[in-house]
């Protein structure tokens, strides 16, 4: 198993820009343990402060599991972040969220069980679409998430989390801090909605 940070580019053209030498990509980041399933959310509804995500899953029926959700954009972006499940069936996940009601809405987003943090940081992993497939970015390719010229991460929901990068390894590492304290080794990654901005060499793959 490996814990990485999946990169979910914003839908074109919002998350893309390029110069003669570089391509810039913005989007969301999702900490992910490959030992757990990557759940594809295809519909969402919110009633009486309870969100129902439609997603094939094998989560615990009685709830109580920490999950991370990413990939919602625009008017649905408030749904990104961390939750503790209230209940689940084979096709739905219910989580609490204090918010106005939302009618049943088709969507593409991702969820996964919250992975555990590793001191030293989480490796920047693959680019994914909001439907869970491999995101192939023109001029970068499908695998260059492991070799950006530079990349930064930041909270999107005003949390106390802040993120630093170690660009020295071949695969860059994202370090997670609350204030000045790094997340605890072996503890669940703190719940947050994370954004990224990265620069890649154009046509380097």
C-alpha positions in Angstrom: 0.0 0.0 0.0 1.1 3.6 -0.6 -0.3 6.9 0.6 -0.1 9.6 -2.1 -1.7 12.9 -2.9 -3.9 12.5 -6.0 -4.2 15.7 -8.2 -7.6 16.5 -9.7 -7.2 19.2 -12.3 -10.0 21.8 -12.5 -12.2 21.4 -15.6 -10.7 23.1 -18.7 -10.2 26.0 -19.1 -10.3 27.1 -15.5 -7.3 25.0 -14.3 -5.0 25.3 -17.3 -2.6 27.9 -18.7 0.6 27.7 -20.7 3.6 29.6 -22.0 6.2 28.5 -24.5 8.1 26.5 -21.9 5.7 25.6 -19.1 2.2 24.4 -18.4 0.3 25.5 -15.3 -2.4 23.4 -13.7 -4.7 24.2 -10.8 -7.1 21.9 -9.0 -7.8 19.9 -5.9 -5.7 17.4 -4.0 -7.0 14.2 -2.4 -4.7 12.2 0.1 -5.2 8.6 -0.8 -4.1 5.2 0.4 -4.0 2.7 -2.5 -5.1 -0.1 -0.1 -8.5 1.6 0.1 -11.1 2.1 -2.7 -11.4 5.3 -4.6 -15.1 5.9 -4.6 -16.8 7.6 -7.5 -19.6 9.9 -6.5 -22.2 10.2 -9.3 -25.1 12.0 -7.5 -25.6 14.2 -4.4 -28.5 15.4 -2.4 -28.8 17.4 0.9 -31.8 17.3 3.1 -32.2 18.4 6.7 -28.5 18.8 7.2 -27.7 15.3 5.9 -25.8 14.8 2.6 -26.4 11.6 0.6 -23.6 10.8 -1.9 -24.4 8.1 -4.5 -21.3 5.9 -4.8 -20.7 2.2 -5.0 -18.9 1.4 -1.7 -18.2 -1.2 1.0 -18.2 1.2 3.9 -19.6 0.3 7.4 -23.4 0.4 7.4 -23.5 1.9 10.9 -21.2 4.8 9.9 -18.4 6.2 12.1 -15.7 6.2 9.4 -13.6 9.2 8.4 -13.7 10.0 4.6 -12.3 12.7 2.4 -14.2 14.1 -0.5 -12.8 16.1 -3.5 -13.6 17.1 -7.0 -16.8 19.1 -6.5 -16.5 22.5 -8.3 -18.3 25.8 -8.7 -21.6 25.9 -6.7 -21.0 22.4 -5.3 -17.5 23.1 -4.0 -18.9 23.4 -0.4 -19.2 19.7 -0.4 -15.4 19.1 -0.5 -13.6 18.2 2.7 -13.6 15.6 5.5 -16.6 13.9 7.0 -17.4 11.2 9.5 -20.0 8.9 7.9 -23.5 8.6 9.5 -24.4 5.5 7.6 -23.8 3.7 4.3 -25.4 1.2 2.0 -23.8 -0.5 -1.0 -24.6 2.5 -3.2 -25.0 5.5 -0.8 -23.0 7.3 1.8 -24.7 9.6 4.3 -22.7 12.4 6.1 -23.7 15.3 8.3 -23.4 18.9 7.0 -25.2 22.0 8.2 -26.3 23.7 5.0 -29.4 24.6 3.0 -31.1 21.8 1.2 -29.8 20.7 -2.2 -32.0 18.8 -4.7 -30.7 15.6 -6.1 -28.0 16.6 -8.5 -25.9 14.4 -10.9 -22.1 15.0 -10.4 -18.6 13.7 -10.7 -16.5 13.7 -7.5 -14.3 11.3 -5.5 -14.2 10.0 -1.9 -11.9 7.7 0.0 -11.3 6.6 3.5 -9.0 9.1 5.3 -5.4 7.7 5.0 -2.8 7.9 7.7 -0.1 10.5 7.6 3.6 9.7 7.3 6.2 12.0 8.9 8.3 13.4 6.1 5.3 14.0 3.8 3.0 12.3 1.3 4.2 11.7 -2.2 2.6 13.6 -5.0 0.8 11.0 -7.0 -1.2 10.6 -10.2 -3.5 13.0 -11.9 -7.2 11.9 -11.8 -10.4 13.1 -13.3 -13.4 13.7 -11.1 -14.8 10.5 -12.5 -11.7 8.6 -11.2 -9.9 8.0 -14.5 -6.4 9.0 -15.4 -6.2 12.7 -16.3 -4.1 13.1 -19.4 -3.1 16.8 -19.6 -2.1 18.0 -23.1 1.6 18.9 -23.1 2.2 17.2 -19.8 0.9 13.6 -20.2 -0.6 11.2 -17.6 2.4 10.7 -15.3 4.1 14.0 -14.9 2.4 14.6 -11.5 5.5 13.1 -10.1 7.9 15.6 -11.6 6.6 19.2 -11.5 9.0 22.1 -11.7 7.2 23.5 -8.7 3.9 22.8 -6.9 2.1 24.4 -3.9 -0.8 23.2 -1.8 -3.2 25.3 0.3 -6.5 25.0 2.2 -9.6 25.9 0.2 -12.0 26.2 3.2 -10.1 28.4 5.6 -8.9 25.6 7.9 -5.9 25.8 10.2 -4.0 23.5 7.9 -1.0 24.7 5.9 1.2 22.7 3.5 4.9 22.7 2.7 6.7 21.0 -0.1 9.9 18.9 -0.2 11.0 19.1 -3.8 14.3 17.3 -3.3 13.2 13.7 -3.8 12.4 12.5 -7.4 8.8 12.3 -6.3 8.0 15.6 -4.4 6.5 15.3 -0.9 3.6 17.3 0.6 4.0 18.0 4.3 0.9 18.7 6.4 0.9 21.2 9.3 -1.6 22.6 11.8 0.0 25.9 12.6 3.6 25.0 13.1 3.0 21.4 14.1 3.4 18.7 11.6 0.6 16.1 11.4 1.2 13.1 13.6 2.8 10.1 12.1 0.4 7.2 11.7 -2.7 9.4 12.6 -5.5 10.1 10.1 -4.7 13.0 7.7 -6.5 16.0 9.1 -9.8 16.8 7.3 -9.5 19.6 4.8 -10.3 20.7 1.3 -6.9 21.1 -0.4 -6.1 23.0 -3.6 -2.9 22.8 -5.7 -1.1 25.0 -8.2 1.7 23.4 -10.2 4.1 24.2 -13.1 5.4 21.5 -15.4 7.9 21.6 -18.3 5.9 21.7 -21.5 6.2 18.5 -23.6 8.7 16.9 -21.2 7.0 13.4 -21.1 
